């Protein structure tokens, strides 16, 4: 996988000194996206460096006692990218490949995402470099609680609200909420979202990101004249986002013809049995060995599968200049954050492939997180039908606004989404001014 170096137009003085200036990783992708939107910002462009500099970066040591009595240390992060429009909002990732560059980029994309769908949040993100599967339940709880205590100085219901991400779930959020609450001396249910229902979580939250991908996918397909019924869909990543999106597409009559996860790729031209595949994953942890499909040994062949819709729902920087030429989809729905590099973006645009960018396509999760946060403050909870209706309306409205701007300015949906979002963020920055 190629890693972007410093974009030529980015002066070194705008790159934080704690990063490798010659190898910026995901943060370099984010910076290039900001550079591409800058010419469309008019007078607000004078504030654009606000978007290139995280407001706050916290790196913490997370020591725990292992079950065998030894002491292990893990590196954790919490980055608050921008809070001009409201408290920071973004997930916490437990993964062995977590880096500061990745967390910074994810926090920047959260700023853009929250503004693009017009929820009153800024952007933030957190993570620990650890493979959670190597920890016992007790070790995982001790690590989560220690990490929460370390970042507790900057999070809070009105400051920065974490949520689940790769490698974390509602149980992790419960431990985070409890730790923060114990340290504060009172229950603070609004400090995290994605909690269990019994602790103030929201109905519909678990499926929200995948449902959002499906909703905007149907809207975009309609604009392309592509019928969902009978459409051939391939999905990379079959967890909370890709798996749920696949199920909803299958329920609507689409054929899920290929799925790739961290271990294997499975295909079936007549359509996979999504329910059976999900049961197999629950039992084994992977799509590998699924009896109802053929397995492909060469992972790179996934990108060349015959399909109408591609849903990358794994990690960032998966669609690159090396594999973009092979993609045969008419429509790409970015369920993951930052799955497409700028170079691949250009290649796919030239091929006439429509990309619904991550900052719109996967915004269902943060939208329902916002609903959860509001419900926690009011102590009044909505039905799942009501939540899904509100989610569908907001996602459709966000895509419609971005689509209209894309047509007016003759730019890609990604550029249009960044124009909408960055304008909102920088208008807020300008109106607030600088203090002191």
C-alpha positions in Angstrom: 0.0 0.0 0.0 1.4 3.4 -0.9 1.7 6.0 1.8 1.3 9.7 0.8 4.3 11.9 1.3 3.9 15.6 2.1 1.7 17.2 -0.6 4.0 19.6 -2.5 1.7 22.6 -1.8 1.8 22.1 2.0 4.5 24.2 3.7 6.4 22.3 6.4 5.4 24.9 9.0 1.8 23.7 8.9 2.8 20.1 9.7 2.9 19.3 13.4 6.5 18.7 14.6 5.6 15.4 16.2 4.9 13.8 12.8 7.3 12.5 10.2 7.3 15.3 7.6 8.3 12.9 4.8 5.7 10.2 5.6 2.4 11.7 6.9 0.3 8.6 6.4 -3.5 9.1 6.7 -3.0 12.7 7.9 -1.3 13.4 4.5 -4.5 12.2 2.7 -6.6 14.5 4.9 -4.3 17.5 4.2 -4.5 16.9 0.5 -8.3 16.8 0.6 -8.3 20.2 2.5 -6.0 21.6 -0.2 -8.4 20.5 -2.9 -11.3 22.3 -1.3 -9.5 25.5 -0.4 -10.0 27.2 -3.8 -13.8 26.9 -3.3 -13.9 28.6 0.2 -13.7 32.2 -1.0 -12.9 34.7 1.8 -13.1 31.9 4.4 -9.9 30.5 2.9 -7.9 32.8 5.2 -9.0 30.5 8.1 -8.1 27.2 6.3 -5.1 26.5 8.5 -7.5 26.0 11.3 -8.5 22.8 9.6 -4.8 21.7 9.2 -3.9 22.0 12.8 -5.6 19.8 15.5 -6.8 21.9 18.4 -5.4 19.4 21.0 -3.4 16.2 20.8 -3.0 14.0 23.9 -0.7 11.0 23.9 -0.9 8.8 27.0 0.8 5.8 28.5 -1.7 3.1 29.4 -0.1 0.7 31.9 -2.0 -2.4 33.1 -1.3 -5.4 35.3 -1.7 -8.6 33.2 -3.4 -11.6 34.5 0.0 -13.3 35.1 1.1 -10.4 37.3 3.4 -8.7 34.7 3.0 -5.1 33.7 2.3 -4.1 30.1 2.3 -0.6 28.6 0.2 0.5 25.7 0.2 3.9 23.8 -3.1 5.7 23.7 -4.3 8.9 21.9 -7.1 11.3 22.0 -7.1 14.1 19.4 -9.6 17.0 19.4 -9.4 18.4 15.9 -11.9 21.2 16.0 -14.6 22.4 18.4 -15.8 25.5 16.7 -19.3 24.1 16.2 -19.7 22.1 19.4 -18.0 19.5 21.6 -15.6 17.0 20.0 -17.2 13.8 18.8 -15.6 10.7 17.5 -14.9 7.0 18.2 -12.2 5.1 20.1 -10.3 2.5 18.2 -8.5 -0.5 19.7 -6.2 -1.9 17.0 -2.6 -3.1 16.6 -2.0 -0.7 13.8 -3.3 2.5 15.4 -0.9 5.5 14.9 -1.1 9.2 15.8 -1.3 10.1 12.1 -4.3 7.8 11.7 -6.1 9.2 14.8 -5.4 12.8 13.6 -6.8 12.1 10.2 -9.9 10.4 11.7 -10.5 13.3 13.9 -10.3 15.7 11.0 -12.7 13.6 9.0 -15.1 13.7 12.0 -15.0 17.5 11.9 -16.0 17.4 8.2 -18.5 14.6 8.7 -20.4 16.3 11.6 -20.5 19.5 9.7 -21.6 17.9 6.4 -24.7 16.3 8.1 -25.1 19.4 10.2 -25.0 18.0 13.7 -23.7 20.4 16.3 -20.4 18.7 17.0 -16.7 19.2 16.3 -14.4 16.4 15.4 -12.3 14.1 17.7 -10.9 10.6 17.7 -9.1 8.3 20.0 -7.3 5.0 20.1 -4.9 2.5 21.7 -2.3 0.6 19.8 -3.3 -2.9 20.9 -4.8 -6.1 19.5 -7.8 -6.5 21.8 -8.0 -10.2 20.9 -4.8 -10.8 22.8 -6.3 -9.5 26.1 -8.5 -11.3 28.5 -11.8 -9.7 29.5 -10.2 -8.5 32.8 -7.2 -7.1 31.0 -9.4 -5.3 28.4 -11.5 -3.8 31.2 -8.4 -2.6 33.1 -6.9 -1.1 29.9 -10.1 0.7 29.0 -10.5 2.1 32.5 -6.9 3.3 32.7 -7.1 4.9 29.3 -10.4 6.7 30.3 -8.8 8.0 33.4 -5.8 9.3 31.4 -7.9 11.1 28.8 -10.5 12.2 31.4 -8.9 15.6 31.7 -10.2 16.5 28.2 -13.4 14.5 27.7 -16.9 15.2 29.0 -20.5 15.5 27.9 -20.0 19.1 26.9 -16.3 18.8 25.9 -15.6 15.6 23.9 -17.8 12.5 23.6 -16.2 9.2 22.6 -18.0 6.4 20.9 -17.3 2.8 19.6 -15.1 2.3 16.6 -12.9 -0.6 15.3 -12.2 -3.0 18.1 -14.6 -1.4 20.6 -18.2 -1.9 21.4 -21.0 -1.0 23.9 -19.3 -2.8 26.7 -16.2 -0.7 26.3 -18.4 2.4 26.3 -20.1 1.2 29.5 -16.6 0.9 31.2 -15.6 4.3 29.9 -18.8 5.9 31.2 -18.5 4.2 34.6 -14.9 5.2 35.0 -15.5 8.8 34.1 -18.6 9.0 36.3 -16.7 7.5 39.3 -13.9 10.1 38.9 -16.5 12.9 38.6 -18.5 11.7 41.6 -21.8 11.5 39.7 -23.3 9.5 36.8 -22.5 11.2 33.5 -24.4 9.1 30.9 -23.7 11.6 28.1 -19.9 11.3 28.2 -20.0 8.5 25.6 -22.5 7.3 23.0 -23.0 3.8 21.7 -23.7 2.6 25.3 -25.9 -0.4 26.2 -29.6 0.4 26.2 -29.7 -0.1 30.0 -27.2 2.7 30.5 -28.9 5.3 28.4 -28.0 4.0 25.0 -30.2 4.6 22.0 -32.3 2.1 20.1 -31.1 1.9 16.5 -27.5 2.9 17.4 -25.9 -0.5 16.6 -27.3 -0.5 13.1 -27.0 3.2 12.4 -23.8 3.4 10.4 -24.7 0.4 8.1 -28.3 1.7 7.8 -26.9 5.1 6.8 -24.8 3.5 4.1 -27.8 1.7 2.7 -30.0 4.9 2.8 -27.6 7.1 0.9 -26.8 4.1 -1.4 -30.4 3.9 -2.4 -30.6 7.6 -3.0 -27.5 7.7 -5.1 -28.5 4.6 -7.1 -31.8 6.2 -7.8 -30.0 9.3 -9.2 -27.9 7.0 -11.4 -30.9 5.1 -12.6 -29.6 1.9 -11.0 -32.2 -0.4 -9.6 -31.3 -1.8 -6.2 -33.3 -5.0 -6.8 -30.9 -7.3 -8.7 -27.9 -5.0 -8.2 -24.7 -6.8 -7.7 -22.9 -5.7 -4.5 -19.5 -6.5 -3.1 -18.4 -5.5 0.5 -15.0 -5.2 2.1 -15.3 -5.6 5.8 -18.3 -7.5 7.2 -18.6 -6.2 10.7 -21.0 -3.7 12.2 -21.0 -1.5 9.1 -20.5 -3.8 6.1 -22.5 -6.6 7.5 -25.5 -4.6 8.3 -25.4 -2.6 5.0 -25.1 -6.0 3.2 -28.2 -7.4 5.0 -30.2 -4.3 4.2 -29.2 -4.4 0.5 -30.0 -8.1 0.4 -33.4 -7.5 2.0 -34.1 -4.9 -0.7 -33.4 -7.5 -3.4 -29.7 -6.8 -4.2 -27.3 -9.7 -4.7 -24.2 -9.7 -2.4 -21.8 -11.4 -4.7 -18.5 -10.9 -2.9 -17.3 -10.3 0.7 -13.7 -9.8 1.9 -12.6 -9.6 5.5 -9.1 -9.6 7.2 -8.6 -13.4 6.5 -10.3 -14.3 3.2 -12.5 -13.4 0.2 -15.7 -15.3 -0.6 -17.8 -15.0 -3.8 -21.0 -16.4 -5.2 -22.3 -15.0 -8.5 -25.9 -15.9 -7.6 -25.7 -14.1 -4.3 -24.5 -15.0 -0.9 -26.8 -16.0 1.9 -26.1 -13.0 4.1 -27.8 -14.5 7.2 -25.9 -17.7 6.9 -22.6 -15.9 6.3 -23.2 -13.7 9.4 -23.9 -16.8 11.5 -20.7 -18.4 10.2 -18.7 -15.3 11.1 -20.2 -15.3 14.6 -19.1 -18.9 15.0 -15.6 -18.7 13.5 -14.6 -15.0 13.4 -14.1 -14.8 9.7 -15.7 -15.4 6.3 -13.0 -18.0 5.7 -14.3 -21.5 5.2 -17.9 -20.5 4.5 -19.6 -23.4 2.8 -22.0 -21.4 0.8 -19.4 -19.7 -1.4 -16.1 -20.1 -3.3 -12.9 -18.7 -1.7 -10.4 -16.6 -3.6 -6.8 -17.0 -2.5 -5.5 -13.8 -4.1 -7.0 -10.9 -2.1 -6.3 -8.4 -4.8 -8.8 -10.1 -7.1 -11.6 -8.7 -4.9 -11.3 -5.3 -6.5 -11.9 -6.7 -10.0 -15.1 -8.5 -9.2 -18.0 -7.8 -11.5 -20.4 -5.6 -9.5 -22.6 -2.5 -9.6 -22.0 -1.3 -6.1 -18.8 -1.5 -4.0 -18.9 -0.9 -0.2 -15.4 -0.5 1.3 -16.2 -0.9 5.0 -12.9 -1.9 6.5 -10.0 0.5 7.2 -8.5 3.5 5.5 -6.4 3.6 2.3 -7.8 0.4 0.8 -8.6 1.8 -2.7 -5.3 3.0 -4.1 -3.7 4.0 -7.4 -2.6 0.3 -7.7 -6.1 -1.2 -7.6 -8.5 1.6 -8.7 -8.1 0.7 -12.4 -9.5 -2.8 -11.7 -12.7 -1.6 -10.0 -15.8 -2.3 -12.1 -18.5 -0.8 -9.9 -20.7 2.1 -11.0 -21.2 3.3 -7.4 -18.9 3.3 -4.4 -20.3 3.8 -0.9 -17.5 4.5 1.6 -18.6 2.7 4.7 -15.1 3.0 6.2 -13.3 6.3 7.0 -10.8 7.4 4.4 -10.8 4.2 2.3 -9.9 5.9 -1.0 -6.6 7.8 -1.6 -6.7 11.1 -3.6 -4.8 9.4 -6.5 -7.4 6.7 -6.6 -10.2 9.3 -6.4 -8.9 10.9 -9.6 -8.7 7.6 -11.4 -12.2 6.6 -10.5 -13.6 10.0 -11.4 -12.0 9.7 -14.8 -13.6 6.2 -15.2 -17.0 7.8 -14.4 -17.4 5.9 -11.1 -19.6 7.8 -8.6 -18.2 7.8 -5.0 -20.4 8.8 -2.1 -17.7 9.9 0.3 -17.3 8.6 3.9 -18.2 11.9 5.4 -21.7 11.4 4.1 -22.0 7.7 3.5 -21.0 6.5 7.0 -22.4 9.5 9.0 -25.4 7.4 10.2 -23.4 6.3 13.3 -22.6 9.8 14.5 -26.1 11.0 13.6 -27.7 8.5 15.9 -25.0 9.1 18.5 -26.2 12.7 18.4 -29.8 11.4 19.0 -28.5 9.3 21.9 -26.7 12.4 23.4 -29.9 14.5 23.2 -31.9 11.7 24.8 -29.5 11.4 27.6 -29.7 15.1 28.4 -33.5 15.1 28.3 -33.9 11.6 29.9 -36.6 11.0 27.3 -36.1 8.2 24.9 -37.5 7.7 21.4 -38.8 4.5 19.7 -36.6 2.7 17.2 -39.0 3.6 14.3 -38.8 7.2 15.2 -35.0 7.1 15.3 -34.8 5.4 12.0 -37.2 7.9 10.4 -35.1 10.8 11.7 -31.9 9.2 10.5 -33.3 8.5 7.1 -34.5 12.1 6.8 -31.2 13.7 7.8 -29.1 11.4 5.6 -31.3 12.1 2.6 -31.2 15.9 3.2 -27.4 15.8 3.6 -26.9 13.9 0.4 -29.4 16.1 -1.5 -27.5 19.3 -0.4 -24.2 17.9 -1.4 -25.5 16.5 -4.7 -27.0 19.9 -5.6 -23.7 21.7 -4.9 -21.8 19.0 -6.9 -24.0 19.7 -9.9 -23.8 23.5 -9.5 -20.0 23.6 -9.2 -19.3 20.6 -11.4 -17.2 19.0 -8.7 -17.2 15.5 -7.2 -19.4 14.6 -4.3 -16.4 14.5 -2.0 -15.3 18.0 -3.0 -18.9 19.2 -2.6 -19.2 17.6 0.8 -16.0 19.2 1.9 -17.1 22.6 0.6 -20.4 22.3 2.6 -18.7 21.1 5.7 -15.6 23.4 5.7 -17.7 26.4 5.0 -19.9 25.6 8.1 -16.8 25.1 10.3 -14.9 28.2 9.1 -18.0 30.4 9.3 -18.3 29.3 12.9 -14.6 30.0 13.5 -14.9 33.5 11.9 -18.0 34.4 13.8 -16.5 33.3 17.2 -13.2 35.1 16.5 -10.0 34.5 18.3 -9.7 34.7 22.1 -7.8 36.2 23.7 
